Amino acid sequence: MTSLDKPSTPEPTRRPRHAAGQAAEPAEDQKAVTQAALFDAFGGIRGTVETMLPGLLFVMIYTINKDVKWSAIAAGAVAILLVIVRLLRKDTVKHAFSGVFGVGVGVAFALFTGSAKGFYLPGMIYGVGLGVAFTLSALVGFPLLGVILGPVFKENLSWRTRNPGRKKAYVKASLAWGLIFLAKYAILFPLYWWGDATQLGWVLIALKLPPMVLAVYFTWVFLAKAPPPIDVIAEWEAKEAAEAAAKGPNA
């Protein structure tokens, strides 16, 4: 029995420290999960190298011999080789295939126009289109990044109606992607119009990675601070299991 004149001494230091530890662990887990998902969604280091290598090879060969035809053929051959290597290793080929498609269109433009600038034009138009799409989607409240990353986090489109904090994070991240893309091509298109092909190629290579890293970083910052995703796949599986259990083994 506790004496009224000698109240028991609480342990305020131990409990808050334990509670703080419990709060910190989910936050750290959320950051780690977000980082891993983004790393997978955007291809990681290998996917980035596979995206950059054909364009880099084109610029190097064209800088040396000014031959559009052989520069384009070499870039296309390397892109196809990267896909073959992934197929042989039974790795995912989604990033390599997207690279092949982009390089293939660029090669076609370069060979058709006979101009090295033609190799870069389709990718530049595509990049501007992405910048506009990301920006507009954020402004209308249907962020494109949420559509892209929803399946990666197994939340699909649940963030639209069930997770407003996460929707807000996707809006911010999509706006960041849009503005970064538009700023990048605001630099590149004047070079396309008034610079030479070699200058354009090297500046394009130099701007290939930093804007992407910056956009992914902003995405990680916004999503790491957002509420965790709602796993609608797990919810659906649980519902199916509950319905099956309710029907019984003889159903």
C-alpha positions as a printed NumPy array, in Angstrom:
array([[  0.   ,   0.   ,   0.   ],
       [  1.346,   3.38 ,  -0.959],
       [  1.866,   5.896,   1.817],
       [  0.283,   9.315,   1.279],
       [  3.192,  11.172,   2.811],
       [  5.745,   9.145,   0.816],
       [  4.405,   8.972,  -2.708],
       [  5.967,   6.487,  -5.02 ],
       [  8.619,   7.927,  -7.299],
       [  7.751,   7.573, -10.981],
       [ 10.329,   6.825, -13.642],
       [  9.785,   9.666, -16.087],
       [ 13.108,   9.327, -17.81 ],
       [ 12.887,   5.656, -18.73 ],
       [  9.384,   5.71 , -20.226],
       [  9.774,   8.731, -22.503],
       [ 13.058,   7.316, -23.722],
       [ 11.332,   4.02 , -24.551],
       [  8.415,   5.801, -26.22 ],
       [ 10.758,   7.964, -28.238],
       [ 12.593,   4.859, -29.38 ],
       [  9.335,   3.293, -30.478],
       [  8.425,   6.404, -32.452],
       [ 11.834,   6.677, -34.049],
       [ 11.954,   3.096, -35.29 ],
       [  8.848,   3.309, -37.527],
       [ 10.113,   6.629, -38.897],
       [ 13.453,   5.074, -39.762],
       [ 11.702,   2.032, -41.229],
       [  9.516,   4.317, -43.351],
       [ 12.59 ,   6.127, -44.681],
       [ 14.325,   2.843, -45.487],
       [ 11.268,   1.413, -47.249],
       [ 10.804,   4.618, -49.233],
       [ 14.468,   4.668, -50.227],
       [ 14.408,   1.032, -51.356],
       [ 11.198,   1.51 , -53.342],
       [ 12.514,   4.603, -55.121],
       [ 15.797,   2.854, -55.84 ],
       [ 13.894,  -0.003, -57.475],
       [ 11.374,   2.195, -59.281],
       [ 13.999,   4.343, -60.999],
       [ 16.443,   1.569, -61.811],
       [ 19.177,   2.162, -59.28 ],
       [ 22.803,   2.596, -60.28 ],
       [ 22.714,  -0.065, -62.985],
       [ 19.585,   1.348, -64.59 ],
       [ 21.125,   4.806, -64.599],
       [ 24.304,   3.532, -66.257],
       [ 22.275,   1.678, -68.893],
       [ 20.316,   4.848, -69.609],
       [ 23.408,   7.014, -69.963],
       [ 25.819,   4.692, -71.778],
       [ 24.331,   4.728, -75.33 ],
       [ 24.071,   8.521, -75.365],
       [ 27.58 ,   8.89 , -73.973],
       [ 28.944,   6.568, -76.659],
       [ 27.162,   8.547, -79.379],
       [ 28.66 ,  11.828, -78.143],
       [ 32.174,  10.38 , -77.842],
       [ 32.215,   8.84 , -81.312],
       [ 30.657,  11.905, -82.937],
       [ 33.139,  14.187, -81.186],
       [ 36.014,  12.14 , -82.636],
       [ 34.925,  11.51 , -86.229],
       [ 31.779,  13.65 , -86.812],
       [ 30.115,  10.607, -88.378],
       [ 26.407,  10.592, -87.541],
       [ 25.776,   7.164, -89.057],
       [ 28.405,   5.215, -87.104],
       [ 27.725,   7.149, -83.897],
       [ 24.049,   6.233, -84.121],
       [ 24.715,   2.589, -84.989],
       [ 27.163,   2.209, -82.085],
       [ 24.686,   3.73 , -79.623],
       [ 21.882,   1.475, -80.847],
       [ 24.094,  -1.628, -80.718],
       [ 25.137,  -0.943, -77.123],
       [ 21.504,  -0.408, -76.058],
       [ 20.514,  -3.753, -77.574],
       [ 23.54 ,  -5.462, -75.994],
       [ 22.505,  -4.212, -72.558],
       [ 19.065,  -5.793, -72.99 ],
       [ 20.608,  -9.086, -74.15 ],
       [ 22.865,  -9.172, -71.082],
       [ 19.876,  -8.666, -68.803],
       [ 17.928, -11.399, -70.584],
       [ 20.833, -13.824, -70.234],
       [ 21.117, -13.007, -66.532],
       [ 17.31 , -13.285, -66.173],
       [ 17.169,  -9.793, -64.676],
       [ 14.317,  -7.333, -65.036],
       [ 14.494,  -5.614, -68.424],
       [ 11.979,  -2.8  , -67.995],
       [ 14.632,  -0.07 , -67.662],
       [ 16.825,  -1.527, -70.401],
       [ 13.862,  -1.84 , -72.778],
       [ 12.826,   1.764, -72.162],
       [ 16.405,   2.77 , -72.916],
       [ 16.414,   0.77 , -76.141],
       [ 13.167,   2.383, -77.256],
       [ 14.468,   5.893, -76.582],
       [ 17.812,   5.217, -78.263],
       [ 16.064,   3.535, -81.196],
       [ 13.901,   6.575, -81.865],
       [ 16.936,   8.834, -81.551],
       [ 18.935,   6.644, -83.962],
       [ 16.068,   6.732, -86.463],
       [ 15.874,  10.533, -86.288],
       [ 19.648,  10.917, -86.636],
       [ 19.859,   8.615, -89.666],
       [ 16.782,  10.138, -91.299],
       [ 17.863,  13.756, -90.853],
       [ 21.593,  13.152, -91.216],
       [ 22.118,  15.446, -88.23 ],
       [ 23.578,  14.536, -84.855],
       [ 21.048,  16.853, -83.241],
       [ 18.334,  14.537, -84.511],
       [ 19.609,  11.88 , -82.101],
       [ 18.824,  14.122, -79.124],
       [ 15.558,  15.71 , -80.299],
       [ 13.071,  12.88 , -79.481],
       [ 14.413,  12.536, -75.936],
       [ 14.271,  16.289, -75.425],
       [ 10.663,  16.48 , -76.62 ],
       [  9.781,  13.548, -74.385],
       [ 11.467,  15.237, -71.413],
       [  9.528,  18.468, -71.923],
       [  6.325,  16.448, -72.201],
       [  7.114,  14.742, -68.893],
       [  7.85 ,  18.073, -67.252],
       [  4.51 ,  19.482, -68.394],
       [  2.664,  16.296, -67.378],
       [  4.194,  16.225, -63.881],
       [  3.454,  19.916, -63.334],
       [ -0.134,  19.83 , -64.585],
       [ -0.923,  16.629, -62.706],
       [  0.24 ,  18.265, -59.471],
       [ -1.778,  21.412, -60.124],
       [ -5.02 ,  19.482, -60.773],
       [ -4.534,  17.288, -57.686],
       [ -3.905,  14.011, -59.489],
       [ -0.104,  13.759, -59.156],
       [  1.529,  11.59 , -61.777],
       [  4.172,  10.366, -59.346],
       [  1.445,   8.842, -57.194],
       [  0.173,   6.905, -60.204],
       [  3.7  ,   5.663, -60.954],
       [  4.748,   4.807, -57.406],
       [  1.394,   3.638, -56.039],
       [  1.849,   0.053, -57.285],
       [  5.463,   0.045, -56.056],
       [  4.283,   0.771, -52.503],
       [  1.296,  -1.619, -52.927],
       [ -1.082,   1.262, -52.247],
       [ -2.268,   1.707, -55.858],
       [ -4.512,   4.815, -55.852],
       [ -5.634,   4.572, -52.225],
       [ -3.708,   7.776, -51.473],
       [ -6.299,   9.77 , -53.453],
       [ -9.193,   9.293, -51.041],
       [ -7.878,   7.467, -47.972],
       [ -4.483,   9.018, -47.287],
       [ -4.568,  12.828, -47.745],
       [ -1.124,  13.346, -46.198],
       [  0.396,  11.001, -48.724],
       [ -1.489,  12.649, -51.577],
       [ -0.034,  15.998, -50.5  ],
       [  3.467,  14.495, -50.582],
       [  2.878,  13.136, -54.089],
       [  1.652,  16.563, -55.229],
       [  4.812,  18.234, -53.915],
       [  7.071,  15.569, -55.407],
       [  5.34 ,  15.703, -58.806],
       [  5.639,  19.481, -58.861],
       [  9.351,  19.172, -58.05 ],
       [  9.837,  16.707, -60.913],
       [  7.955,  18.951, -63.311],
       [  9.876,  22.113, -62.474],
       [ 13.238,  20.333, -62.542],
       [ 12.508,  18.804, -65.956],
       [ 11.314,  22.117, -67.403],
       [ 14.372,  23.95 , -66.04 ],
       [ 16.654,  21.317, -67.576],
       [ 15.174,  21.663, -71.047],
       [ 15.052,  25.436, -70.777],
       [ 18.856,  25.111, -70.83 ],
       [ 19.05 ,  22.449, -73.546],
       [ 16.674,  23.778, -76.196],
       [ 18.57 ,  27.061, -76.779],
       [ 21.66 ,  24.897, -77.333],
       [ 19.687,  22.755, -79.777],
       [ 18.641,  25.807, -81.76 ],
       [ 21.834,  27.862, -81.655],
       [ 24.676,  25.609, -80.462],
       [ 26.491,  22.871, -82.34 ],
       [ 25.759,  19.17 , -81.965],
       [ 28.911,  18.39 , -79.98 ],
       [ 28.231,  21.084, -77.382],
       [ 24.624,  19.971, -77.09 ],
       [ 25.636,  16.348, -76.617],
       [ 28.118,  16.974, -73.833],
       [ 25.84 ,  19.384, -71.98 ],
       [ 23.004,  16.875, -72.275],
       [ 25.215,  14.135, -70.822],
       [ 26.297,  16.473, -68.01 ],
       [ 22.645,  17.227, -67.203],
       [ 21.502,  13.627, -67.433],
       [ 22.151,  12.576, -63.853],
       [ 22.101,  15.636, -61.513],
       [ 18.467,  16.68 , -62.202],
       [ 17.316,  13.077, -61.804],
       [ 19.175,  12.701, -58.5  ],
       [ 17.704,  15.991, -57.275],
       [ 14.165,  14.967, -58.232],
       [ 14.504,  11.559, -56.567],
       [ 15.944,  13.223, -53.454],
       [ 12.965,  15.579, -53.167],
       [ 10.633,  12.615, -53.659],
       [ 12.367,  10.726, -50.851],
       [ 12.179,  13.745, -48.525],
       [  8.471,  14.305, -49.119],
       [  7.442,  10.652, -48.945],
       [  9.628,   9.826, -45.934],
       [  7.773,  12.508, -43.96 ],
       [  4.355,  11.437, -45.253],
       [  2.046,   8.895, -43.596],
       [  2.902,   5.28 , -44.502],
       [  1.148,   3.784, -47.539],
       [ -2.025,   1.756, -47.147],
       [ -1.262,  -1.748, -48.378],
       [ -4.432,  -2.407, -50.395],
       [ -3.014,  -5.722, -51.627],
       [ -2.76 ,  -6.996, -48.06 ],
       [ -6.245,  -5.665, -47.334],
       [ -7.664,  -7.482, -50.333],
       [ -5.921, -10.732, -49.374],
       [ -7.191, -10.437, -45.787],
       [-10.724,  -9.849, -47.037],
       [-10.521, -12.873, -49.32 ],
       [ -9.222, -15.011, -46.448],
       [-11.987, -13.791, -44.135],
       [-14.676, -14.552, -46.74 ],
       [-13.221, -18.003, -47.327],
       [-13.152, -18.689, -43.576],
       [-16.741, -17.494, -43.199],
       [-17.929, -19.872, -45.922],
       [-16.312, -22.781, -44.111],
       [-14.315, -25.725, -45.44 ],
       [-17.293, -27.289, -47.214],
       [-18.236, -24.199, -49.221]])
